[in-house]
Amino acid sequence: MRFQILGHAALWIEAAETTFLVDPWLFGSCYWRSWWHFPAAVPPPEPRPDYIFVSHHHFDHLHYPSLRRLAKECGPQTTVLIPEFAVDVMRKEIESVGFEQVVELPHGEIFDRIPDVRLASYQFGFDDSAFVLESGGHVLANLNDCKINGWAARRMRSDFGAPTFLFKSYSFASAFPNCYEFDSDGEGMSLTSSDYCATFLRAVEELDAEHAIPFASMVGFLHPDAIHCNEHLVTPGVAADFVCKAGRVAHALEPGEGWDSERGFLRRESSAYEDLPAGLRRLGEEVSPVIAESLARESGIRADYGAFERHLVAFARSLPPGAGRLLSRPIVFFVPSDTGTPYWVLDARRKCTERLDRLPAQWATLITIPEAVLRDAVEKNILNFVHISMRMHTRIAAGGLSTDLAFWGLLLVWEMGYFDWRQILRPRAARVFWRRRVELLQTAGQALASLTRGKGITEGMVDNLLVRDDEIPPPS
């Protein structure tokens, strides 16, 4: 077996004379010119992999320009493996870029059509999945962004044994809390690098991985709207050191580095992280013409209230019974080009939007998004992606954080199609939910436990996202 990190979450694997390309974001940027490869990505060792695997539909994993190029270079007959989610959004996305052979992997079902290779996909949450591959006695578990834990993680380990190599994200990938400000001093929530590293360590310990590889967080935020987030970046070296201090083995690998069964770990002499600020400055200078061009193109675009209203009213009307109570206070978008009524308000309780000349009473959150981005995201049904892009600013009124986080969480679920009962009542969804019943029971149990401990919705959401550093016991 051999693997090589290509960049961020892109991974090349060779096993039993078969090649795999995982989550191919291979060049350029994503999320409206916000995310860029840092360190720089390297090309795959071979131009035509036997299989491509895409873990989920976020742009830093399902990168449309990279996949279009691969479809042309590899041919439409190249097999693309994807997880089988309850709503079949990903198949359509992969087919739209030119691939014809798309195979959906049911949760936990071993795919054994390749000689001397076993692999499987384990879905977790609404839109994440892990990819596990075993060949020649080595088990590679690529968790990327997937926060699989508990019973679901034990199922994976039961099927494949403890991973030889575990790949997992170790830094942040959303606007919260780095793009937030709080009117109430007591409501702000700080997340440190140690908190993200502790979440990484939890996965390493739960799966009892032999080697931990910090992965899927190697980016720089170079757009002026998001560049301030770079000061909070967690480097792979920091994550690896954290894991090693807990008594585990970890390796901080960068693009171009990897491992093979004959030579072991293949490393470079120098690291791009030796001077992170200088490296990001140089990269920023390289891509500044592209960003300047995008800014010029965006400058003449205005948000469309009609599209905004249709989108968010449809969202509010789709909420299942009881969910609307999580959005009990108005959610406000600030749109400066609408000079008379710049406050565009979603009132989920009344299932309507309105334009106002001032903030409404009891508002919870005031969201500012560049108008070109807001318009594009609404038109493409990916408004929740703006939170990942970090091209936004959010002001939270006293007591409003729970409403804000609930809005973004419910919006993600709706935009993926999970509130469309025509989708959920299909045999496909029933089959997927049955295969994932252990995870669903675990999630219900965690929610009940949070309620019985008196935790609020905000604290419960954060608990599901990451482990606090102070929750990790010292090594024995």
Rosetta blueprint (number, residue, H / E / L):
1 M L
2 R E
3 F E
4 Q E
5 I E
6 L E
7 G E
8 H L
9 A L
10 A E
11 L E
12 W E
13 I E
14 E E
15 A E
16 A L
17 E L
18 T E
19 T E
20 F E
21 L E
22 V E
23 D L
24 P L
25 W L
26 L L
27 F L
28 G L
29 S E
30 C E
31 Y L
32 W L
33 R L
34 S L
35 W E
36 W E
37 H E
38 F L
39 P L
40 A L
41 A L
42 V L
43 P L
44 P L
45 P L
46 E L
47 P L
48 R L
49 P L
50 D L
51 Y E
52 I E
53 F E
54 V L
55 S L
56 H L
57 H L
58 H L
59 F L
60 D L
61 H L
62 L L
63 H L
64 Y H
65 P H
66 S H
67 L H
68 R H
69 R H
70 L H
71 A H
72 K H
73 E H
74 C H
75 G L
76 P L
77 Q L
78 T L
79 T E
80 V E
81 L E
82 I E
83 P E
84 E L
85 F L
86 A L
87 V L
88 D L
89 V H
90 M H
91 R H
92 K H
93 E H
94 I H
95 E H
96 S H
97 V L
98 G L
99 F L
100 E L
101 Q E
102 V E
103 V E
104 E E
105 L E
106 P L
107 H E
108 G L
109 E L
110 I L
111 F E
112 D L
113 R L
114 I L
115 P L
116 D L
117 V L
118 R E
119 L E
120 A E
121 S E
122 Y E
123 Q E
124 F E
125 G L
126 F L
127 D L
128 D E
129 S E
130 A E
131 F E
132 V E
133 L E
134 E E
135 S E
136 G L
137 G L
138 H E
139 V E
140 L E
141 A E
142 N E
143 L E
144 N E
145 D L
146 C L
147 K L
148 I L
149 N L
150 G H
151 W H
152 A H
153 A H
154 R H
155 R H
156 M H
157 R H
158 S H
159 D H
160 F H
161 G L
162 A L
163 P L
164 T L
165 F E
166 L E
167 F E
168 K E
169 S L
170 Y L
171 S L
172 F L
173 A L
174 S L
175 A L
176 F L
177 P L
178 N L
179 C L
180 Y E
181 E E
182 F E
183 D L
184 S L
185 D L
186 G L
187 E L
188 G L
189 M L
190 S L
191 L L
192 T L
193 S H
194 S H
195 D H
196 Y H
197 C H
198 A H
199 T H
200 F H
201 L H
202 R H
203 A H
204 V H
205 E H
206 E H
207 L H
208 D L
209 A L
210 E L
211 H E
212 A E
213 I E
214 P E
215 F L
216 A L
217 S L
218 M L
219 V E
220 G E
221 F E
222 L L
223 H L
224 P L
225 D L
226 A L
227 I H
228 H H
229 C H
230 N H
231 E H
232 H H
233 L L
234 V L
235 T L
236 P H
237 G H
238 V H
239 A H
240 A H
241 D H
242 F H
243 V H
244 C H
245 K H
246 A L
247 G L
248 R L
249 V L
250 A E
251 H L
252 A L
253 L L
254 E L
255 P L
256 G L
257 E L
258 G E
259 W E
260 D E
261 S L
262 E L
263 R L
264 G E
265 F E
266 L E
267 R L
268 R L
269 E L
270 S L
271 S L
272 A L
273 Y L
274 E L
275 D L
276 L H
277 P H
278 A H
279 G H
280 L H
281 R H
282 R H
283 L H
284 G H
285 E H
286 E H
287 V H
288 S H
289 P H
290 V H
291 I H
292 A H
293 E H
294 S H
295 L H
296 A H
297 R H
298 E H
299 S H
300 G L
301 I L
302 R L
303 A L
304 D L
305 Y H
306 G H
307 A H
308 F H
309 E H
310 R H
311 H H
312 L H
313 V H
314 A H
315 F H
316 A H
317 R H
318 S H
319 L L
320 P L
321 P L
322 G L
323 A H
324 G H
325 R H
326 L H
327 L H
328 S L
329 R L
330 P L
331 I E
332 V E
333 F E
334 F E
335 V L
336 P L
337 S L
338 D L
339 T L
340 G L
341 T L
342 P L
343 Y E
344 W E
345 V E
346 L E
347 D E
348 A L
349 R L
350 R L
351 K L
352 C E
353 T E
354 E E
355 R E
356 L E
357 D L
358 R L
359 L L
360 P L
361 A L
362 Q L
363 W L
364 A L
365 T E
366 L E
367 I E
368 T E
369 I L
370 P L
371 E H
372 A H
373 V H
374 L H
375 R H
376 D H
377 A H
378 V H
379 E H
380 K L
381 N L
382 I L
383 L L
384 N L
385 F H
386 V H
387 H H
388 I H
389 S H
390 M L
391 R L
392 M L
393 H E
394 T E
395 R E
396 I E
397 A L
398 A L
399 G L
400 G L
401 L H
402 S H
403 T H
404 D H
405 L H
406 A H
407 F H
408 W H
409 G H
410 L H
411 L H
412 L H
413 V H
414 W H
415 E H
416 M H
417 G L
418 Y L
419 F L
420 D L
421 W H
422 R H
423 Q H
424 I H
425 L L
426 R L
427 P H
428 R H
429 A H
430 A H
431 R H
432 V H
433 F H
434 W H
435 R H
436 R L
437 R H
438 V H
439 E H
440 L H
441 L H
442 Q H
443 T H
444 A H
445 G H
446 Q H
447 A H
448 L H
449 A H
450 S H
451 L H
452 T H
453 R L
454 G L
455 K L
456 G L
457 I H
458 T H
459 E H
460 G H
461 M H
462 V H
463 D H
464 N H
465 L H
466 L L
467 V L
468 R L
469 D H
470 D H
471 E H
472 I L
473 P L
474 P L
475 P L
476 S L
